[in-house]
Amino acid sequence: MQRCKAKSKRSGEQCKNYAIKGYGVCRMHGAHGGPKTREGYFACKKAPHKHGLYSYEALQDLKECSNLIKQNRCTIREKFMKENYS
Ligand SMILES: [Zn+2]
């Protein structure tokens, strides 16, 4: 079985845990979780959104919406004040 190729930051010695197949590193040095290869990494980056709720466009829309609400609240209030207290 292959050994983990990671090296210790402090001692500089190689990690001697068994590597997970296909990763070259042990479970403590990044095996599992995340793409295995460079191509996989880029494929991940290119993957479509899960829902796009937090995309830039969606956030802009949300901002615009809340601005509109704020403005309208003002005008409604002004109208109300004019009609009732003037
Ligand atoms: Zn390791």
PDB file of the backbone (N, CA, C, O) and the ligand in Angstrom, with CONECT records:
HET     ZN  A 101       1
ATOM      1  N   MET A   1       0.832  -1.207   0.000  1.00  0.00           N
ATOM      2  CA  MET A   1       0.000   0.000   0.000  1.00  0.00           C
ATOM      3  C   MET A   1       0.867   1.257   0.000  1.00  0.00           C
ATOM      4  O   MET A   1       1.925   1.307   0.628  1.00  0.00           O
ATOM      5  N   GLN A   2       0.399   2.246  -0.705  1.00  0.00           N
ATOM      6  CA  GLN A   2       1.130   3.497  -0.833  1.00  0.00           C
ATOM      7  C   GLN A   2       1.082   4.298   0.462  1.00  0.00           C
ATOM      8  O   GLN A   2       0.093   4.268   1.194  1.00  0.00           O
ATOM      9  N   ARG A   3       2.166   5.012   0.727  1.00  0.00           N
ATOM     10  CA  ARG A   3       2.188   5.866   1.909  1.00  0.00           C
ATOM     11  C   ARG A   3       1.837   7.300   1.525  1.00  0.00           C
ATOM     12  O   ARG A   3       1.997   7.710   0.376  1.00  0.00           O
ATOM     13  N   CYS A   4       1.365   8.040   2.497  1.00  0.00           N
ATOM     14  CA  CYS A   4       1.010   9.444   2.269  1.00  0.00           C
ATOM     15  C   CYS A   4       2.257  10.226   1.880  1.00  0.00           C
ATOM     16  O   CYS A   4       3.311  10.068   2.496  1.00  0.00           O
ATOM     17  N   LYS A   5       2.136  11.080   0.845  1.00  0.00           N
ATOM     18  CA  LYS A   5       3.303  11.821   0.357  1.00  0.00           C
ATOM     19  C   LYS A   5       3.457  13.179   1.034  1.00  0.00           C
ATOM     20  O   LYS A   5       4.403  13.914   0.752  1.00  0.00           O
ATOM     21  N   ALA A   6       2.524  13.510   1.929  1.00  0.00           N
ATOM     22  CA  ALA A   6       2.599  14.802   2.615  1.00  0.00           C
ATOM     23  C   ALA A   6       3.790  14.835   3.563  1.00  0.00           C
ATOM     24  O   ALA A   6       4.189  13.820   4.134  1.00  0.00           O
ATOM     25  N   LYS A   7       4.344  16.037   3.712  1.00  0.00           N
ATOM     26  CA  LYS A   7       5.480  16.192   4.626  1.00  0.00           C
ATOM     27  C   LYS A   7       5.082  17.060   5.804  1.00  0.00           C
ATOM     28  O   LYS A   7       4.303  18.002   5.656  1.00  0.00           O
ATOM     29  N   SER A   8       5.603  16.748   6.943  1.00  0.00           N
ATOM     30  CA  SER A   8       5.273  17.513   8.140  1.00  0.00           C
ATOM     31  C   SER A   8       5.856  18.912   8.055  1.00  0.00           C
ATOM     32  O   SER A   8       6.993  19.093   7.618  1.00  0.00           O
ATOM     33  N   LYS A   9       5.079  19.897   8.470  1.00  0.00           N
ATOM     34  CA  LYS A   9       5.542  21.272   8.444  1.00  0.00           C
ATOM     35  C   LYS A   9       6.658  21.473   9.466  1.00  0.00           C
ATOM     36  O   LYS A   9       7.608  22.218   9.225  1.00  0.00           O
ATOM     37  N   ARG A  10       6.533  20.810  10.593  1.00  0.00           N
ATOM     38  CA  ARG A  10       7.486  21.043  11.668  1.00  0.00           C
ATOM     39  C   ARG A  10       8.763  20.215  11.540  1.00  0.00           C
ATOM     40  O   ARG A  10       9.874  20.745  11.576  1.00  0.00           O
ATOM     41  N   SER A  11       8.580  18.904  11.391  1.00  0.00           N
ATOM     42  CA  SER A  11       9.774  18.060  11.371  1.00  0.00           C
ATOM     43  C   SER A  11      10.327  17.847   9.971  1.00  0.00           C
ATOM     44  O   SER A  11      11.485  17.461   9.815  1.00  0.00           O
ATOM     45  N   GLY A  12       9.514  18.094   8.955  1.00  0.00           N
ATOM     46  CA  GLY A  12       9.968  17.891   7.588  1.00  0.00           C
ATOM     47  C   GLY A  12       9.956  16.426   7.189  1.00  0.00           C
ATOM     48  O   GLY A  12      10.346  16.077   6.075  1.00  0.00           O
ATOM     49  N   GLU A  13       9.515  15.577   8.088  1.00  0.00           N
ATOM     50  CA  GLU A  13       9.447  14.150   7.773  1.00  0.00           C
ATOM     51  C   GLU A  13       8.185  13.834   6.999  1.00  0.00           C
ATOM     52  O   GLU A  13       7.175  14.531   7.098  1.00  0.00           O
ATOM     53  N   GLN A  14       8.270  12.770   6.233  1.00  0.00           N
ATOM     54  CA  GLN A  14       7.101  12.373   5.471  1.00  0.00           C
ATOM     55  C   GLN A  14       6.068  11.757   6.396  1.00  0.00           C
ATOM     56  O   GLN A  14       6.401  11.046   7.344  1.00  0.00           O
ATOM     57  N   CYS A  15       4.798  12.048   6.099  1.00  0.00           N
ATOM     58  CA  CYS A  15       3.698  11.437   6.850  1.00  0.00           C
ATOM     59  C   CYS A  15       3.694   9.955   6.531  1.00  0.00           C
ATOM     60  O   CYS A  15       3.812   9.568   5.368  1.00  0.00           O
ATOM     61  N   LYS A  16       3.560   9.132   7.543  1.00  0.00           N
ATOM     62  CA  LYS A  16       3.671   7.699   7.276  1.00  0.00           C
ATOM     63  C   LYS A  16       2.336   6.968   7.264  1.00  0.00           C
ATOM     64  O   LYS A  16       2.291   5.738   7.267  1.00  0.00           O
ATOM     65  N   ASN A  17       1.277   7.716   7.249  1.00  0.00           N
ATOM     66  CA  ASN A  17      -0.030   7.070   7.168  1.00  0.00           C
ATOM     67  C   ASN A  17      -0.223   6.461   5.789  1.00  0.00           C
ATOM     68  O   ASN A  17       0.462   6.820   4.831  1.00  0.00           O
ATOM     69  N   TYR A  18      -1.153   5.551   5.707  1.00  0.00           N
ATOM     70  CA  TYR A  18      -1.447   4.960   4.408  1.00  0.00           C
ATOM     71  C   TYR A  18      -2.236   5.947   3.558  1.00  0.00           C
ATOM     72  O   TYR A  18      -3.164   6.601   4.033  1.00  0.00           O
ATOM     73  N   ALA A  19      -1.847   6.038   2.297  1.00  0.00           N
ATOM     74  CA  ALA A  19      -2.539   6.952   1.380  1.00  0.00           C
ATOM     75  C   ALA A  19      -3.850   6.338   0.926  1.00  0.00           C
ATOM     76  O   ALA A  19      -3.963   5.120   0.782  1.00  0.00           O
ATOM     77  N   ILE A  20      -4.837   7.189   0.703  1.00  0.00           N
ATOM     78  CA  ILE A  20      -6.099   6.729   0.139  1.00  0.00           C
ATOM     79  C   ILE A  20      -5.890   6.548  -1.363  1.00  0.00           C
ATOM     80  O   ILE A  20      -5.266   7.379  -2.022  1.00  0.00           O
ATOM     81  N   LYS A  21      -6.412   5.472  -1.877  1.00  0.00           N
ATOM     82  CA  LYS A  21      -6.221   5.146  -3.288  1.00  0.00           C
ATOM     83  C   LYS A  21      -6.700   6.295  -4.184  1.00  0.00           C
ATOM     84  O   LYS A  21      -7.822   6.780  -4.038  1.00  0.00           O
ATOM     85  N   GLY A  22      -5.847   6.716  -5.096  1.00  0.00           N
ATOM     86  CA  GLY A  22      -6.222   7.752  -6.045  1.00  0.00           C
ATOM     87  C   GLY A  22      -5.866   9.156  -5.591  1.00  0.00           C
ATOM     88  O   GLY A  22      -5.989  10.099  -6.373  1.00  0.00           O
ATOM     89  N   TYR A  23      -5.429   9.322  -4.355  1.00  0.00           N
ATOM     90  CA  TYR A  23      -5.115  10.645  -3.852  1.00  0.00           C
ATOM     91  C   TYR A  23      -3.625  10.860  -3.618  1.00  0.00           C
ATOM     92  O   TYR A  23      -3.105  11.948  -3.868  1.00  0.00           O
ATOM     93  N   GLY A  24      -2.944   9.833  -3.141  1.00  0.00           N
ATOM     94  CA  GLY A  24      -1.526   9.995  -2.854  1.00  0.00           C
ATOM     95  C   GLY A  24      -1.279  10.571  -1.479  1.00  0.00           C
ATOM     96  O   GLY A  24      -0.130  10.723  -1.062  1.00  0.00           O
ATOM     97  N   VAL A  25      -2.339  10.890  -0.776  1.00  0.00           N
ATOM     98  CA  VAL A  25      -2.212  11.389   0.592  1.00  0.00           C
ATOM     99  C   VAL A  25      -3.194  10.657   1.503  1.00  0.00           C
ATOM    100  O   VAL A  25      -4.165  10.055   1.043  1.00  0.00           O
ATOM    101  N   CYS A  26      -2.921  10.723   2.790  1.00  0.00           N
ATOM    102  CA  CYS A  26      -3.785  10.031   3.734  1.00  0.00           C
ATOM    103  C   CYS A  26      -5.033  10.858   4.026  1.00  0.00           C
ATOM    104  O   CYS A  26      -5.182  11.973   3.528  1.00  0.00           O
ATOM    105  N   ARG A  27      -5.903  10.314   4.818  1.00  0.00           N
ATOM    106  CA  ARG A  27      -7.166  10.998   5.072  1.00  0.00           C
ATOM    107  C   ARG A  27      -6.953  12.283   5.857  1.00  0.00           C
ATOM    108  O   ARG A  27      -7.819  13.158   5.857  1.00  0.00           O
ATOM    109  N   MET A  28      -5.814  12.409   6.525  1.00  0.00           N
ATOM    110  CA  MET A  28      -5.572  13.635   7.285  1.00  0.00           C
ATOM    111  C   MET A  28      -4.920  14.713   6.425  1.00  0.00           C
ATOM    112  O   MET A  28      -4.855  15.877   6.820  1.00  0.00           O
ATOM    113  N   HIS A  29      -4.441  14.322   5.255  1.00  0.00           N
ATOM    114  CA  HIS A  29      -3.772  15.298   4.402  1.00  0.00           C
ATOM    115  C   HIS A  29      -4.543  15.600   3.136  1.00  0.00           C
ATOM    116  O   HIS A  29      -3.952  15.857   2.087  1.00  0.00           O
ATOM    117  N   GLY A  30      -5.843  15.571   3.230  1.00  0.00           N
ATOM    118  CA  GLY A  30      -6.650  16.081   2.132  1.00  0.00           C
ATOM    119  C   GLY A  30      -7.312  15.059   1.240  1.00  0.00           C
ATOM    120  O   GLY A  30      -7.973  15.432   0.271  1.00  0.00           O
ATOM    121  N   ALA A  31      -7.154  13.768   1.538  1.00  0.00           N
ATOM    122  CA  ALA A  31      -7.858  12.798   0.710  1.00  0.00           C
ATOM    123  C   ALA A  31      -9.351  12.893   1.005  1.00  0.00           C
ATOM    124  O   ALA A  31      -9.748  13.200   2.129  1.00  0.00           O
ATOM    125  N   HIS A  32     -10.151  12.637   0.026  1.00  0.00           N
ATOM    126  CA  HIS A  32     -11.611  12.790   0.096  1.00  0.00           C
ATOM    127  C   HIS A  32     -11.949  14.266   0.226  1.00  0.00           C
ATOM    128  O   HIS A  32     -11.171  15.066   0.747  1.00  0.00           O
ATOM    129  N   GLY A  33     -13.126  14.597  -0.262  1.00  0.00           N
ATOM    130  CA  GLY A  33     -13.535  15.989  -0.195  1.00  0.00           C
ATOM    131  C   GLY A  33     -12.752  16.777  -1.203  1.00  0.00           C
ATOM    132  O   GLY A  33     -11.589  17.094  -0.953  1.00  0.00           O
ATOM    133  N   GLY A  34     -13.325  17.104  -2.314  1.00  0.00           N
ATOM    134  CA  GLY A  34     -12.624  17.881  -3.313  1.00  0.00           C
ATOM    135  C   GLY A  34     -12.162  17.014  -4.453  1.00  0.00           C
ATOM    136  O   GLY A  34     -11.972  15.807  -4.304  1.00  0.00           O
ATOM    137  N   PRO A  35     -11.982  17.650  -5.602  1.00  0.00           N
ATOM    138  CA  PRO A  35     -11.599  16.926  -6.803  1.00  0.00           C
ATOM    139  C   PRO A  35     -10.195  16.331  -6.699  1.00  0.00           C
ATOM    140  O   PRO A  35      -9.331  16.878  -6.015  1.00  0.00           O
ATOM    141  N   LYS A  36      -9.976  15.203  -7.386  1.00  0.00           N
ATOM    142  CA  LYS A  36      -8.697  14.505  -7.296  1.00  0.00           C
ATOM    143  C   LYS A  36      -7.648  15.072  -8.233  1.00  0.00           C
ATOM    144  O   LYS A  36      -6.459  15.089  -7.916  1.00  0.00           O
ATOM    145  N   THR A  37      -8.099  15.537  -9.390  1.00  0.00           N
ATOM    146  CA  THR A  37      -7.140  15.967 -10.408  1.00  0.00           C
ATOM    147  C   THR A  37      -7.319  17.437 -10.760  1.00  0.00           C
ATOM    148  O   THR A  37      -8.307  18.063 -10.375  1.00  0.00           O
ATOM    149  N   ARG A  38      -6.370  17.973 -11.484  1.00  0.00           N
ATOM    150  CA  ARG A  38      -6.447  19.360 -11.950  1.00  0.00           C
ATOM    151  C   ARG A  38      -7.684  19.568 -12.808  1.00  0.00           C
ATOM    152  O   ARG A  38      -8.405  20.556 -12.667  1.00  0.00           O
ATOM    153  N   GLU A  39      -7.910  18.609 -13.704  1.00  0.00           N
ATOM    154  CA  GLU A  39      -9.075  18.717 -14.589  1.00  0.00           C
ATOM    155  C   GLU A  39     -10.355  18.711 -13.757  1.00  0.00           C
ATOM    156  O   GLU A  39     -11.296  19.458 -14.022  1.00  0.00           O
ATOM    157  N   GLY A  40     -10.360  17.870 -12.773  1.00  0.00           N
ATOM    158  CA  GLY A  40     -11.523  17.769 -11.894  1.00  0.00           C
ATOM    159  C   GLY A  40     -11.770  19.072 -11.166  1.00  0.00           C
ATOM    160  O   GLY A  40     -12.911  19.487 -10.961  1.00  0.00           O
ATOM    161  N   TYR A  41     -10.686  19.704 -10.782  1.00  0.00           N
ATOM    162  CA  TYR A  41     -10.787  20.970 -10.067  1.00  0.00           C
ATOM    163  C   TYR A  41     -11.447  22.026 -10.945  1.00  0.00           C
ATOM    164  O   TYR A  41     -12.344  22.750 -10.513  1.00  0.00           O
ATOM    165  N   PHE A  42     -10.977  22.094 -12.195  1.00  0.00           N
ATOM    166  CA  PHE A  42     -11.536  23.099 -13.084  1.00  0.00           C
ATOM    167  C   PHE A  42     -12.970  22.768 -13.464  1.00  0.00           C
ATOM    168  O   PHE A  42     -13.797  23.663 -13.639  1.00  0.00           O
ATOM    169  N   ALA A  43     -13.258  21.485 -13.588  1.00  0.00           N
ATOM    170  CA  ALA A  43     -14.632  21.083 -13.893  1.00  0.00           C
ATOM    171  C   ALA A  43     -15.553  21.537 -12.762  1.00  0.00           C
ATOM    172  O   ALA A  43     -16.681  21.975 -12.992  1.00  0.00           O
ATOM    173  N   CYS A  44     -15.051  21.421 -11.552  1.00  0.00           N
ATOM    174  CA  CYS A  44     -15.813  21.835 -10.374  1.00  0.00           C
ATOM    175  C   CYS A  44     -16.081  23.329 -10.418  1.00  0.00           C
ATOM    176  O   CYS A  44     -17.188  23.792 -10.141  1.00  0.00           O
ATOM    177  N   LYS A  45     -15.040  24.073 -10.774  1.00  0.00           N
ATOM    178  CA  LYS A  45     -15.167  25.531 -10.810  1.00  0.00           C
ATOM    179  C   LYS A  45     -16.189  25.964 -11.844  1.00  0.00           C
ATOM    180  O   LYS A  45     -16.902  26.951 -11.668  1.00  0.00           O
ATOM    181  N   LYS A  46     -16.243  25.189 -12.945  1.00  0.00           N
ATOM    182  CA  LYS A  46     -17.119  25.564 -14.042  1.00  0.00           C
ATOM    183  C   LYS A  46     -18.563  25.102 -13.819  1.00  0.00           C
ATOM    184  O   LYS A  46     -19.474  25.512 -14.538  1.00  0.00           O
ATOM    185  N   ALA A  47     -18.755  24.260 -12.832  1.00  0.00           N
ATOM    186  CA  ALA A  47     -20.067  23.657 -12.624  1.00  0.00           C
ATOM    187  C   ALA A  47     -21.124  24.735 -12.419  1.00  0.00           C
ATOM    188  O   ALA A  47     -20.827  25.779 -11.838  1.00  0.00           O
ATOM    189  N   PRO A  48     -22.337  24.509 -12.879  1.00  0.00           N
ATOM    190  CA  PRO A  48     -23.398  25.509 -12.741  1.00  0.00           C
ATOM    191  C   PRO A  48     -23.801  25.714 -11.276  1.00  0.00           C
ATOM    192  O   PRO A  48     -23.505  24.897 -10.404  1.00  0.00           O
ATOM    193  N   HIS A  49     -24.464  26.801 -11.050  1.00  0.00           N
ATOM    194  CA  HIS A  49     -24.924  27.095  -9.692  1.00  0.00           C
ATOM    195  C   HIS A  49     -25.919  26.048  -9.237  1.00  0.00           C
ATOM    196  O   HIS A  49     -26.556  25.382 -10.054  1.00  0.00           O
ATOM    197  N   LYS A  50     -26.045  25.912  -7.958  1.00  0.00           N
ATOM    198  CA  LYS A  50     -27.096  25.052  -7.423  1.00  0.00           C
ATOM    199  C   LYS A  50     -28.436  25.727  -7.597  1.00  0.00           C
ATOM    200  O   LYS A  50     -29.398  25.085  -8.018  1.00  0.00           O
ATOM    201  N   HIS A  51     -28.525  27.021  -7.280  1.00  0.00           N
ATOM    202  CA  HIS A  51     -29.785  27.727  -7.496  1.00  0.00           C
ATOM    203  C   HIS A  51     -29.588  29.161  -7.982  1.00  0.00           C
ATOM    204  O   HIS A  51     -30.501  29.716  -8.593  1.00  0.00           O
ATOM    205  N   GLY A  52     -28.449  29.773  -7.740  1.00  0.00           N
ATOM    206  CA  GLY A  52     -28.237  31.131  -8.235  1.00  0.00           C
ATOM    207  C   GLY A  52     -28.845  32.195  -7.350  1.00  0.00           C
ATOM    208  O   GLY A  52     -28.862  33.369  -7.721  1.00  0.00           O
ATOM    209  N   LEU A  53     -29.341  31.816  -6.194  1.00  0.00           N
ATOM    210  CA  LEU A  53     -29.958  32.781  -5.281  1.00  0.00           C
ATOM    211  C   LEU A  53     -28.950  33.810  -4.794  1.00  0.00           C
ATOM    212  O   LEU A  53     -29.321  34.932  -4.453  1.00  0.00           O
ATOM    213  N   TYR A  54     -27.694  33.439  -4.761  1.00  0.00           N
ATOM    214  CA  TYR A  54     -26.681  34.347  -4.254  1.00  0.00           C
ATOM    215  C   TYR A  54     -25.780  34.875  -5.354  1.00  0.00           C
ATOM    216  O   TYR A  54     -24.700  35.397  -5.077  1.00  0.00           O
ATOM    217  N   SER A  55     -26.209  34.745  -6.586  1.00  0.00           N
ATOM    218  CA  SER A  55     -25.414  35.256  -7.688  1.00  0.00           C
ATOM    219  C   SER A  55     -25.444  36.778  -7.652  1.00  0.00           C
ATOM    220  O   SER A  55     -26.298  37.380  -7.000  1.00  0.00           O
ATOM    221  N   TYR A  56     -24.501  37.391  -8.361  1.00  0.00           N
ATOM    222  CA  TYR A  56     -24.405  38.848  -8.368  1.00  0.00           C
ATOM    223  C   TYR A  56     -25.708  39.482  -8.837  1.00  0.00           C
ATOM    224  O   TYR A  56     -26.203  40.439  -8.242  1.00  0.00           O
ATOM    225  N   GLU A  57     -26.258  38.923  -9.926  1.00  0.00           N
ATOM    226  CA  GLU A  57     -27.485  39.483 -10.480  1.00  0.00           C
ATOM    227  C   GLU A  57     -28.623  39.422  -9.464  1.00  0.00           C
ATOM    228  O   GLU A  57     -29.364  40.389  -9.291  1.00  0.00           O
ATOM    229  N   ALA A  58     -28.749  38.306  -8.813  1.00  0.00           N
ATOM    230  CA  ALA A  58     -29.837  38.133  -7.855  1.00  0.00           C
ATOM    231  C   ALA A  58     -29.693  39.126  -6.716  1.00  0.00           C
ATOM    232  O   ALA A  58     -30.682  39.695  -6.253  1.00  0.00           O
ATOM    233  N   LEU A  59     -28.462  39.336  -6.262  1.00  0.00           N
ATOM    234  CA  LEU A  59     -28.256  40.275  -5.167  1.00  0.00           C
ATOM    235  C   LEU A  59     -28.584  41.700  -5.602  1.00  0.00           C
ATOM    236  O   LEU A  59     -29.144  42.482  -4.834  1.00  0.00           O
ATOM    237  N   GLN A  60     -28.229  42.024  -6.839  1.00  0.00           N
ATOM    238  CA  GLN A  60     -28.561  43.353  -7.355  1.00  0.00           C
ATOM    239  C   GLN A  60     -30.068  43.548  -7.388  1.00  0.00           C
ATOM    240  O   GLN A  60     -30.586  44.589  -6.985  1.00  0.00           O
ATOM    241  N   ASP A  61     -30.761  42.527  -7.875  1.00  0.00           N
ATOM    242  CA  ASP A  61     -32.219  42.594  -7.922  1.00  0.00           C
ATOM    243  C   ASP A  61     -32.787  42.828  -6.528  1.00  0.00           C
ATOM    244  O   ASP A  61     -33.684  43.648  -6.333  1.00  0.00           O
ATOM    245  N   LEU A  62     -32.254  42.102  -5.582  1.00  0.00           N
ATOM    246  CA  LEU A  62     -32.738  42.205  -4.215  1.00  0.00           C
ATOM    247  C   LEU A  62     -32.538  43.614  -3.684  1.00  0.00           C
ATOM    248  O   LEU A  62     -33.418  44.175  -3.031  1.00  0.00           O
ATOM    249  N   LYS A  63     -31.367  44.182  -3.972  1.00  0.00           N
ATOM    250  CA  LYS A  63     -31.057  45.535  -3.530  1.00  0.00           C
ATOM    251  C   LYS A  63     -32.054  46.521  -4.121  1.00  0.00           C
ATOM    252  O   LYS A  63     -32.612  47.366  -3.420  1.00  0.00           O
ATOM    253  N   GLU A  64     -32.263  46.393  -5.428  1.00  0.00           N
ATOM    254  CA  GLU A  64     -33.173  47.286  -6.130  1.00  0.00           C
ATOM    255  C   GLU A  64     -34.563  47.196  -5.506  1.00  0.00           C
ATOM    256  O   GLU A  64     -35.233  48.201  -5.268  1.00  0.00           O
ATOM    257  N   CYS A  65     -34.965  45.966  -5.253  1.00  0.00           N
ATOM    258  CA  CYS A  65     -36.268  45.714  -4.658  1.00  0.00           C
ATOM    259  C   CYS A  65     -36.403  46.433  -3.331  1.00  0.00           C
ATOM    260  O   CYS A  65     -37.392  47.126  -3.096  1.00  0.00           O
ATOM    261  N   SER A  66     -35.426  46.276  -2.469  1.00  0.00           N
ATOM    262  CA  SER A  66     -35.559  46.872  -1.148  1.00  0.00           C
ATOM    263  C   SER A  66     -35.482  48.383  -1.232  1.00  0.00           C
ATOM    264  O   SER A  66     -36.093  49.084  -0.426  1.00  0.00           O
ATOM    265  N   ASN A  67     -34.723  48.899  -2.218  1.00  0.00           N
ATOM    266  CA  ASN A  67     -34.698  50.346  -2.422  1.00  0.00           C
ATOM    267  C   ASN A  67     -36.066  50.852  -2.823  1.00  0.00           C
ATOM    268  O   ASN A  67     -36.533  51.872  -2.317  1.00  0.00           O
ATOM    269  N   LEU A  68     -36.709  50.135  -3.737  1.00  0.00           N
ATOM    270  CA  LEU A  68     -38.037  50.523  -4.193  1.00  0.00           C
ATOM    271  C   LEU A  68     -39.007  50.533  -3.030  1.00  0.00           C
ATOM    272  O   LEU A  68     -39.818  51.448  -2.882  1.00  0.00           O
ATOM    273  N   ILE A  69     -38.911  49.505  -2.212  1.00  0.00           N
ATOM    274  CA  ILE A  69     -39.814  49.417  -1.068  1.00  0.00           C
ATOM    275  C   ILE A  69     -39.597  50.602  -0.139  1.00  0.00           C
ATOM    276  O   ILE A  69     -40.548  51.215   0.345  1.00  0.00           O
ATOM    277  N   LYS A  70     -38.320  50.915   0.102  1.00  0.00           N
ATOM    278  CA  LYS A  70     -38.007  52.044   0.972  1.00  0.00           C
ATOM    279  C   LYS A  70     -38.588  53.331   0.408  1.00  0.00           C
ATOM    280  O   LYS A  70     -39.222  54.100   1.130  1.00  0.00           O
ATOM    281  N   GLN A  71     -38.369  53.569  -0.894  1.00  0.00           N
ATOM    282  CA  GLN A  71     -38.861  54.786  -1.532  1.00  0.00           C
ATOM    283  C   GLN A  71     -40.375  54.870  -1.419  1.00  0.00           C
ATOM    284  O   GLN A  71     -40.933  55.905  -1.055  1.00  0.00           O
ATOM    285  N   ASN A  72     -41.016  53.773  -1.735  1.00  0.00           N
ATOM    286  CA  ASN A  72     -42.472  53.773  -1.724  1.00  0.00           C
ATOM    287  C   ASN A  72     -43.023  53.992  -0.332  1.00  0.00           C
ATOM    288  O   ASN A  72     -44.052  54.642  -0.147  1.00  0.00           O
ATOM    289  N   ARG A  73     -42.318  53.439   0.648  1.00  0.00           N
ATOM    290  CA  ARG A  73     -42.765  53.638   2.015  1.00  0.00           C
ATOM    291  C   ARG A  73     -42.774  55.132   2.319  1.00  0.00           C
ATOM    292  O   ARG A  73     -43.692  55.648   2.956  1.00  0.00           O
ATOM    293  N   CYS A  74     -41.733  55.813   1.850  1.00  0.00           N
ATOM    294  CA  CYS A  74     -41.635  57.245   2.058  1.00  0.00           C
ATOM    295  C   CYS A  74     -42.781  57.971   1.393  1.00  0.00           C
ATOM    296  O   CYS A  74     -43.452  58.797   2.012  1.00  0.00           O
ATOM    297  N   THR A  75     -43.003  57.658   0.121  1.00  0.00           N
ATOM    298  CA  THR A  75     -44.020  58.408  -0.598  1.00  0.00           C
ATOM    299  C   THR A  75     -45.406  58.129  -0.030  1.00  0.00           C
ATOM    300  O   THR A  75     -46.238  59.032   0.057  1.00  0.00           O
ATOM    301  N   ILE A  76     -45.649  56.904   0.348  1.00  0.00           N
ATOM    302  CA  ILE A  76     -46.957  56.583   0.934  1.00  0.00           C
ATOM    303  C   ILE A  76     -47.143  57.372   2.225  1.00  0.00           C
ATOM    304  O   ILE A  76     -48.218  57.906   2.499  1.00  0.00           O
ATOM    305  N   ARG A  77     -46.084  57.429   3.001  1.00  0.00           N
ATOM    306  CA  ARG A  77     -46.130  58.165   4.252  1.00  0.00           C
ATOM    307  C   ARG A  77     -46.389  59.655   4.007  1.00  0.00           C
ATOM    308  O   ARG A  77     -47.199  60.289   4.683  1.00  0.00           O
ATOM    309  N   GLU A  78     -45.667  60.188   3.012  1.00  0.00           N
ATOM    310  CA  GLU A  78     -45.859  61.600   2.680  1.00  0.00           C
ATOM    311  C   GLU A  78     -47.298  61.873   2.268  1.00  0.00           C
ATOM    312  O   GLU A  78     -47.916  62.851   2.688  1.00  0.00           O
ATOM    313  N   LYS A  79     -47.803  60.984   1.440  1.00  0.00           N
ATOM    314  CA  LYS A  79     -49.172  61.135   0.946  1.00  0.00           C
ATOM    315  C   LYS A  79     -50.157  61.118   2.122  1.00  0.00           C
ATOM    316  O   LYS A  79     -51.066  61.941   2.223  1.00  0.00           O
ATOM    317  N   PHE A  80     -49.935  60.166   2.979  1.00  0.00           N
ATOM    318  CA  PHE A  80     -50.803  60.015   4.143  1.00  0.00           C
ATOM    319  C   PHE A  80     -50.767  61.280   5.002  1.00  0.00           C
ATOM    320  O   PHE A  80     -51.799  61.788   5.440  1.00  0.00           O
ATOM    321  N   MET A  81     -49.543  61.773   5.228  1.00  0.00           N
ATOM    322  CA  MET A  81     -49.391  62.971   6.041  1.00  0.00           C
ATOM    323  C   MET A  81     -50.087  64.169   5.391  1.00  0.00           C
ATOM    324  O   MET A  81     -50.773  64.942   6.060  1.00  0.00           O
ATOM    325  N   LYS A  82     -49.901  64.307   4.096  1.00  0.00           N
ATOM    326  CA  LYS A  82     -50.512  65.432   3.376  1.00  0.00           C
ATOM    327  C   LYS A  82     -52.035  65.383   3.481  1.00  0.00           C
ATOM    328  O   LYS A  82     -52.705  66.382   3.739  1.00  0.00           O
ATOM    329  N   GLU A  83     -52.550  64.164   3.265  1.00  0.00           N
ATOM    330  CA  GLU A  83     -54.001  64.019   3.239  1.00  0.00           C
ATOM    331  C   GLU A  83     -54.633  64.240   4.601  1.00  0.00           C
ATOM    332  O   GLU A  83     -55.745  64.758   4.705  1.00  0.00           O
ATOM    333  N   ASN A  84     -53.929  63.850   5.624  1.00  0.00           N
ATOM    334  CA  ASN A  84     -54.550  63.861   6.943  1.00  0.00           C
ATOM    335  C   ASN A  84     -54.130  65.002   7.848  1.00  0.00           C
ATOM    336  O   ASN A  84     -54.852  65.380   8.770  1.00  0.00           O
ATOM    337  N   TYR A  85     -52.962  65.542   7.576  1.00  0.00           N
ATOM    338  CA  TYR A  85     -52.481  66.585   8.496  1.00  0.00           C
ATOM    339  C   TYR A  85     -52.176  67.904   7.818  1.00  0.00           C
ATOM    340  O   TYR A  85     -51.309  68.647   8.277  1.00  0.00           O
ATOM    341  N   SER A  86     -52.860  68.206   6.752  1.00  0.00           N
ATOM    342  CA  SER A  86     -52.571  69.492   6.147  1.00  0.00           C
ATOM    343  C   SER A  86     -53.849  70.248   5.804  1.00  0.00           C
ATOM    344  O   SER A  86     -53.787  71.361   5.282  1.00  0.00           O
TER     345      SER A  86
HETATM  346 ZN    ZN A 101      -0.683  12.046   5.636  1.00  0.00          ZN2+
END
